[in-house]
Amino acid sequence: MTTKTVEKIISPKPAHFVGDGFRVHNFIPGIPGMDMKRMDPFIMLDYNSKFHFNGTDQPRGVGVHPHRGFETVTIAYKGKVQHHDSAGGGGIIGEGDVQWMTAAKGVLHKEYHEKKWAKTGGIFQMVQLWVNLPAVYKMSCPKYQSIPNTDMTKVDLGNNGFVEIIAGIHNDQKGPAFTFSPVHVMNAKLNKHGKAEFNFPADYNTAALVIEGSITVNGSEKAPVNHLVLFKNEGETFTIEAQEDSIILIISGMPLNEPIHAHGPFVMNSRDEIMQTFEDYNLGRFGYLPD
């Protein structure tokens, strides 16, 4: 095995609001060199770093909007998110939980702060990741996976901490999420000076986002909180050492190497498919969801 070296360590861009409930730093595709093709199959990564929301009777969030052609993965670190979609999926994503929504041929959905949590407010922190679907599955039926933290596979690293697998494999153990292509998504929760080694194929697009604490990668590259480590597409193995108690989101996926035609909340393989998507949406073929 050879070392998967660091290409660059990326500072967060200034935050912006999505709706009125999500204050996010956009890493994919907003950072130069981090476009959809470079990070394929990961086509968006929005990170709501820790932010305090005051209590309110009207939950903040994003109103009804459509998606087609990909999956949304919402990982809650602090606070609670509530979701509903036109395919019947829905639920509350509590701290440590994950919602994996396959929009596929089309859904309407809305996401907002969970009502009880919104009344008191507090620190909110989350990641939303978009995972592209292979062309053959883009027009499949929508799917919804609720993944509570208790269902995630925990790989014990002894005094180093543990790795929490959402999707994919670590140390021959598999996470609970079903994926349409080889995708690895996991949280490394390391104690101070704890170490973990990761192994992914050389051509997989791979990154690590420091959610909490600070880390050293491969013994020399330092990354503070809220920074993203992008790895080169060479080598297979890298190590992370926590300089303090840390949480690191690790993503790695096999590139689909298919054409990407994106327009807002629609990601297809051609301009004609995007035009058809707009027609289907305007004709109500994504279903119905009340505001």
C-alpha positions in Angstrom: 0.0 0.0 0.0 1.2 3.5 -0.8 0.3 6.7 0.9 -2.7 8.8 -0.2 -1.2 12.2 0.0 -2.8 15.6 0.7 -3.5 17.8 -2.3 -4.6 20.8 -0.3 -6.2 21.9 3.0 -9.1 24.2 2.3 -10.4 27.0 4.5 -14.2 27.5 4.7 -15.7 30.1 2.5 -17.8 32.9 4.1 -21.1 31.4 5.2 -24.5 32.1 3.5 -28.0 31.1 4.4 -30.0 28.4 2.7 -33.6 29.4 3.5 -33.5 30.9 7.0 -32.5 27.8 8.9 -29.2 26.6 7.5 -26.1 28.8 7.7 -23.6 27.0 5.5 -20.1 27.0 4.1 -20.1 25.5 0.6 -17.1 23.3 -0.1 -18.5 21.4 -3.2 -18.8 22.9 -5.8 -18.0 26.3 -4.5 -14.3 26.1 -3.9 -11.9 26.4 -7.0 -10.7 22.9 -7.9 -13.7 21.3 -6.1 -16.2 21.1 -8.9 -18.7 18.3 -9.4 -16.4 16.5 -11.8 -13.4 16.6 -9.5 -15.3 15.3 -6.5 -17.6 12.9 -8.5 -19.8 11.2 -7.2 -20.0 13.9 -4.5 -21.7 16.9 -6.2 -22.4 19.1 -3.3 -21.1 19.6 0.3 -22.7 22.2 2.5 -21.4 22.5 6.1 -23.4 24.3 8.7 -20.6 25.0 11.3 -21.7 25.6 14.8 -24.2 28.4 14.9 -26.6 29.6 17.6 -30.2 30.0 16.7 -32.5 31.8 19.1 -35.8 30.1 20.0 -38.8 30.7 17.8 -42.4 29.5 17.5 -42.1 29.3 13.7 -39.4 26.7 12.8 -36.7 28.0 10.5 -35.7 26.0 7.4 -36.3 25.6 3.7 -39.7 25.4 2.2 -41.0 23.0 -0.5 -38.5 22.5 -3.3 -37.8 19.7 -5.9 -34.9 17.4 -6.5 -34.1 14.9 -9.3 -31.2 12.7 -10.3 -29.2 12.3 -7.0 -29.3 11.7 -3.3 -29.3 14.0 -0.3 -27.4 12.9 2.8 -28.1 15.0 5.9 -25.8 14.4 9.0 -26.9 16.1 12.2 -24.1 16.9 14.7 -26.0 19.5 16.9 -29.7 20.3 16.9 -32.5 18.5 15.2 -33.8 18.6 11.6 -37.3 17.6 10.5 -38.1 16.4 6.9 -41.1 15.6 4.7 -41.2 14.6 1.1 -43.8 13.9 -1.6 -42.9 10.2 -1.8 -44.0 9.7 1.8 -40.6 9.9 3.4 -40.1 11.9 6.6 -39.0 12.0 10.1 -36.8 13.7 12.7 -33.0 13.6 12.4 -31.6 13.9 15.9 -28.1 14.6 17.0 -25.8 11.9 15.5 -28.5 10.6 13.1 -28.5 10.6 9.3 -31.2 10.9 6.7 -30.4 9.5 3.3 -33.0 10.5 0.7 -32.8 9.2 -2.9 -34.6 11.8 -5.0 -34.1 9.7 -8.2 -36.9 10.5 -10.7 -38.2 13.3 -8.6 -39.5 14.4 -5.2 -40.6 17.6 -3.5 -39.4 18.0 0.0 -39.0 20.5 2.8 -36.5 20.5 5.7 -36.6 22.6 8.8 -35.6 22.7 12.5 -37.6 20.2 14.5 -40.5 22.0 16.2 -39.6 21.4 19.8 -36.0 22.2 19.3 -36.9 25.3 17.4 -38.8 26.7 20.4 -35.8 26.7 22.6 -33.1 27.1 20.0 -29.4 26.4 20.6 -26.3 25.3 18.8 -26.9 23.9 15.4 -24.4 22.0 13.3 -24.9 19.7 10.3 -23.6 18.6 6.9 -25.6 18.1 3.8 -24.0 16.0 1.1 -25.3 15.4 -2.4 -24.3 12.0 -4.0 -24.8 11.7 -7.7 -26.8 8.7 -9.0 -25.5 6.5 -11.9 -27.4 7.2 -15.1 -29.2 3.9 -15.0 -30.7 4.8 -11.6 -31.6 8.4 -12.1 -35.2 7.7 -13.0 -35.7 5.0 -10.4 -38.3 5.3 -7.7 -37.5 7.7 -4.7 -36.2 6.0 -1.6 -35.8 7.1 2.0 -33.4 5.8 4.6 -33.6 6.9 8.2 -30.3 6.0 9.9 -30.3 6.6 13.7 -27.0 6.7 15.4 -27.7 3.5 17.2 -27.9 1.6 13.8 -24.4 2.8 12.7 -21.6 0.4 12.8 -19.0 1.4 15.4 -15.4 0.3 14.9 -13.6 0.3 18.2 -10.1 1.7 18.1 -9.4 1.2 21.8 -7.8 4.2 23.5 -7.8 6.0 20.1 -11.5 6.4 19.9 -13.8 4.8 17.3 -15.1 5.1 13.7 -18.8 5.4 13.1 -19.7 4.0 9.6 -22.7 5.5 7.9 -22.0 3.9 4.4 -19.2 1.8 3.0 -16.6 -0.2 4.8 -13.8 0.4 7.4 -11.7 -2.4 8.9 -13.8 -5.0 7.1 -17.0 -3.7 8.8 -19.9 -2.3 6.8 -22.2 0.6 7.5 -26.0 0.4 7.2 -26.7 2.8 4.3 -27.6 1.3 0.9 -25.8 3.0 -1.9 -26.1 2.8 -5.7 -22.3 3.0 -6.3 -19.3 2.4 -4.1 -19.4 5.3 -1.5 -17.8 5.5 1.9 -19.2 8.0 4.5 -18.0 7.8 8.1 -17.2 9.8 11.2 -13.9 9.3 13.0 -14.4 10.2 16.6 -10.9 10.3 18.0 -9.6 11.1 21.5 -6.7 13.5 22.0 -3.6 12.0 20.3 -5.8 9.2 19.0 -4.9 7.8 15.6 -6.8 6.1 12.8 -5.8 4.7 9.4 -8.0 4.7 6.3 -7.7 2.8 3.1 -9.5 3.6 -0.1 -8.7 2.9 -3.8 -6.3 5.4 -5.4 -8.8 6.7 -7.9 -11.6 7.3 -5.4 -12.3 11.0 -4.7 -11.6 11.4 -1.0 -11.8 14.2 1.5 -12.0 14.7 5.3 -13.8 17.6 7.0 -12.8 18.5 10.5 -16.1 18.9 12.4 -14.6 19.2 15.9 -11.0 19.7 17.2 -7.9 19.7 15.0 -5.9 17.0 13.3 -2.6 16.0 11.7 -2.7 14.0 8.4 0.0 11.6 7.5 2.2 12.8 10.3 2.8 16.3 8.9 -0.2 18.1 7.4 -2.2 20.1 10.0 -5.9 20.9 9.6 -7.9 22.9 12.1 -11.6 22.8 12.8 -14.0 23.6 9.9 -11.3 22.9 7.3 -11.4 20.3 4.6 -8.6 18.0 3.6 -8.6 17.1 -0.1 -6.5 14.0 -1.1 -4.8 13.4 -4.4 -6.0 10.6 -6.6 -2.9 8.5 -5.9 -2.0 6.0 -3.1 -4.5 4.2 -0.9 -3.7 4.7 2.8 -3.7 7.8 5.0 -3.5 8.4 8.8 -5.2 10.9 10.9 -4.0 11.9 14.4 -6.2 14.1 16.7 -4.4 16.9 18.4 -7.4 17.2 20.7 -10.7 15.4 21.0 -11.9 15.5 17.4 -14.6 14.5 15.0 -13.7 14.1 11.3 -16.2 13.3 8.5 -14.5 11.1 5.9 -15.9 10.7 2.4 -14.6 8.6 -0.4 -16.3 7.4 -3.6 -15.7 5.8 -6.9 -16.1 8.3 -9.7 -19.1 7.6 -12.0 -17.3 9.2 -15.0 -20.6 10.1 -16.6 -21.6 13.5 -18.1 -23.0 15.9 -15.5 -25.6 18.4 -16.5 -26.8 20.3 -13.4 -29.3 23.1 -13.0 -30.2 24.1 -9.5 -31.8 21.1 -7.7 -31.7 18.9 -10.8 -28.6 16.8 -11.8 -28.9 14.8 -15.0 -26.6 13.5 -17.8 -27.7 15.8 -20.7 -29.3 19.1 -21.5 -32.3 17.3 -23.0 -32.8 15.5 -19.7 -32.7 18.8 -17.8 -35.3 20.2 -20.1 -37.5 17.1 -19.6 -37.1 17.5 -15.9 -38.4 21.1 -15.9 -41.4 19.9 -18.0 -42.1 17.1 -15.6 -41.8 19.4 -12.6 -44.1 22.1 -14.2 -46.7 19.4 -15.0 -46.8 18.2 -11.4 -45.1 14.8 -11.9 -43.0 15.2 -8.8 -46.1 14.7 -6.6 -47.6 17.1 -4.1 -46.4 18.4 -0.8 -48.2 21.2 1.1 -46.2 24.1 2.4 
